[in-house]
Amino acid sequence: MARSSNDTTAGHPGWRAVNVVLQLALAGAIIIAQIMTYTAAVAAHNRDFTGLNFFSYFTIQSNIYCAIMLIMGAALIASNRPYGPWFTFLRGGMVINMAITGLVYALLLQHASDAHAGLQFNWMNFVAHQLGPVFVAVEWVIWAPRYQISWTQSFLWLIYPVVWLIYTFIHAAVTGWYPYPFLDPSLVGRGGVVMYVIGITIGFIIIASIVAWVSRRRSKLAAAF
């Protein structure tokens, strides 16, 4: 990854403090939302959101990943330490995963009549599917990364969703349970599953390319001033 003279942790101390507070606040909201979702599912004996199934959702994994990255990022900013190249890369992956989480929910799940009951709108869904994705995307643009990510390197961000997809189908083959209706052949057919997977993959590639482009564009603009 190429390096620029700018960094997310750089700038006026007041802005750094704002960034720290916002990151910790969102991380806290995500953690609380996940705990409340799980405990409510346990109380209701909801198989979809308990045990291993709970952690099998791409949404849940992405939000946990996001909370960890936000806490680590806030700690680096508070200690006035720059983000390293690997942290910047992982941060970019967080932005992409959260963006896909938000888009898939908005386009395929929010109004789906056959979606799991636990996916109906409430404040916990708002944090996981709307607030989180919007916040990390805006932060990626406003607080420019120090390291520029190339278009070729952006394809490495696809490793995680591919691994998740493989795991999902293996898990479904054993248990018969799917985290999302658009991945269930009994609901959309095998051809439908293939089309959804292709469409979401294209979405990943487009968003990854945009996130990498923003890293290069914003860091160059910041270095010029």
C-alpha positions in Angstrom: 0.0 0.0 0.0 1.3 3.4 -0.9 1.7 6.0 1.8 0.5 9.6 1.8 1.3 12.4 4.2 -2.2 12.4 5.7 -3.6 10.2 8.5 -7.0 9.7 10.2 -5.4 10.4 13.5 -3.9 13.7 12.3 -5.6 17.1 12.5 -6.9 19.4 15.2 -7.1 17.8 18.7 -10.8 18.8 18.9 -11.6 16.9 15.7 -9.7 13.9 17.0 -11.7 14.0 20.2 -14.9 14.1 18.2 -13.8 11.1 16.2 -12.9 9.1 19.3 -16.3 9.9 20.9 -18.3 9.0 17.8 -16.4 5.8 17.2 -16.8 4.6 20.9 -20.4 5.6 20.9 -21.2 3.6 17.8 -19.2 0.6 19.0 -21.1 0.7 22.3 -24.4 0.9 20.5 -23.5 -2.0 18.3 -22.4 -4.2 21.3 -25.6 -3.3 23.2 -27.8 -4.0 20.2 -26.2 -7.5 19.6 -26.5 -8.4 23.3 -30.1 -7.3 23.4 -30.9 -9.2 20.1 -29.4 -12.4 21.4 -31.0 -12.2 24.9 -34.4 -11.5 23.4 -34.1 -14.4 21.0 -33.1 -16.7 23.9 -36.1 -15.6 25.8 -38.4 -16.2 22.8 -36.8 -19.5 22.0 -36.0 -18.1 18.5 -33.7 -20.6 16.7 -32.8 -18.1 14.1 -30.9 -15.8 16.6 -29.5 -18.2 19.2 -26.5 -20.4 19.4 -24.2 -20.8 16.3 -27.0 -19.5 14.0 -26.7 -16.0 15.6 -23.1 -15.8 14.8 -23.6 -17.2 11.3 -25.3 -14.0 10.0 -23.1 -11.8 7.8 -24.8 -8.8 9.6 -23.8 -10.0 13.0 -20.2 -10.8 12.0 -19.8 -7.5 10.2 -21.1 -5.5 13.2 -18.9 -7.4 15.7 -15.9 -6.7 13.3 -17.0 -3.1 13.1 -17.2 -2.6 16.8 -13.7 -4.1 17.3 -12.3 -1.9 14.6 -13.9 1.2 16.0 -12.6 0.6 19.5 -9.1 -0.1 18.2 -9.3 3.0 15.9 -10.4 5.2 18.8 -7.6 3.9 21.0 -5.0 4.7 18.2 -6.4 8.2 17.8 -6.6 8.9 21.5 -2.9 7.9 21.9 -2.0 10.0 18.8 -0.7 7.0 17.0 -1.1 6.6 13.2 -3.1 3.8 11.6 -0.7 1.3 10.0 -1.1 -0.1 6.6 -2.7 -3.3 7.8 -5.1 -1.5 10.1 -6.1 0.8 7.2 -6.7 -2.2 5.0 -8.8 -3.9 7.7 -10.7 -0.7 8.2 -11.5 -0.5 4.5 -12.8 -4.1 4.7 -15.0 -3.0 7.6 -16.5 -0.2 5.5 -17.3 -2.6 2.6 -18.8 -5.3 4.8 -21.0 -2.7 6.6 -22.0 -1.1 3.3 -23.1 -4.5 1.9 -25.0 -5.2 5.1 -26.9 -2.0 4.8 -27.6 -2.3 1.1 -28.7 -6.0 1.2 -31.0 -5.2 4.1 -32.5 -2.2 2.3 -33.0 -4.0 -1.0 -33.8 -7.6 -0.1 -34.8 -7.9 3.6 -36.4 -4.8 5.0 -39.7 -5.4 3.1 -39.5 -9.1 2.5 -42.5 -10.9 3.7 -40.6 -14.1 4.2 -37.7 -12.6 6.1 -37.1 -13.9 9.7 -39.2 -12.1 12.3 -36.0 -11.0 14.0 -35.2 -8.9 11.0 -38.2 -6.6 11.3 -37.4 -3.0 12.0 -36.5 -1.9 15.5 -33.7 0.3 16.9 -31.3 -2.7 17.0 -31.8 -3.2 13.3 -31.4 0.5 12.8 -28.0 0.4 14.4 -26.8 -2.7 12.6 -28.2 -2.1 9.1 -28.4 1.7 8.8 -26.6 3.8 11.3 -23.4 1.7 11.3 -23.0 1.4 7.5 -23.7 5.1 7.0 -21.3 6.2 9.8 -18.3 4.1 8.7 -18.7 5.2 5.1 -18.9 8.9 6.0 -15.9 8.5 8.3 -13.9 6.8 5.6 -14.4 9.9 3.4 -14.0 12.6 6.0 -11.0 11.2 7.9 -8.8 10.2 5.0 -6.7 7.0 5.4 -2.9 7.4 5.5 -2.2 4.5 3.1 -3.5 4.4 -0.4 -5.1 1.1 -1.4 -4.7 0.0 -5.1 -7.5 -1.4 -7.2 -5.7 -4.7 -7.3 -5.4 -4.9 -3.5 -9.1 -4.2 -3.2 -9.9 -7.7 -4.5 -8.4 -9.1 -1.3 -11.4 -7.7 0.5 -13.5 -10.3 -1.2 -11.8 -13.2 0.6 -13.9 -12.8 3.8 -17.3 -12.8 2.1 -16.3 -15.8 -0.1 -15.3 -17.7 3.0 -18.5 -16.7 4.7 -20.5 -17.9 1.8 -18.8 -21.3 1.7 -19.3 -21.7 5.4 -23.0 -20.7 5.0 -23.7 -23.4 2.5 -21.8 -26.1 4.5 -23.7 -25.1 7.6 -27.0 -25.2 5.7 -26.2 -28.6 4.3 -25.7 -30.0 7.8 -28.5 -28.1 9.6 -31.0 -27.2 6.8 -30.9 -23.6 8.1 -30.1 -20.5 6.0 -29.5 -17.0 7.5 -31.2 -15.2 4.7 -34.1 -16.2 2.5 -32.4 -15.3 -0.8 -29.8 -18.0 -0.1 -32.4 -20.7 0.5 -33.1 -22.8 -2.7 -36.4 -23.9 -1.3 -37.6 -20.3 -1.3 -35.9 -18.8 -4.4 -34.7 -21.9 -6.3 -31.1 -22.8 -7.1 -31.1 -20.4 -10.1 -32.4 -17.6 -7.8 -29.6 -18.3 -5.3 -27.0 -18.1 -8.1 -28.4 -14.8 -9.4 -28.5 -13.3 -5.9 -24.9 -14.4 -5.2 -23.7 -13.0 -8.5 -25.5 -9.7 -7.9 -24.1 -9.3 -4.4 -20.6 -10.3 -5.6 -20.8 -7.6 -8.2 -21.9 -5.2 -5.5 -18.9 -6.1 -3.4 -16.5 -5.5 -6.3 -18.1 -2.1 -7.1 -18.0 -1.0 -3.5 -14.5 -2.3 -2.9 -13.3 -0.4 -5.9 -15.0 2.8 -4.7 -13.5 2.4 -1.2 -10.0 1.9 -2.6 -10.5 4.9 -5.0 -11.6 7.1 -2.1 -8.4 6.1 -0.1 -6.3 7.2 -3.0 -8.2 10.4 -3.9 -8.7 11.7 -0.4 -5.1 11.1 0.7 -3.8 12.8 -2.4 -6.1 15.8 -1.8 -5.1 16.0 1.8 -1.4 15.8 1.0 -1.8 18.8 -1.4 -2.9 21.1 1.4 
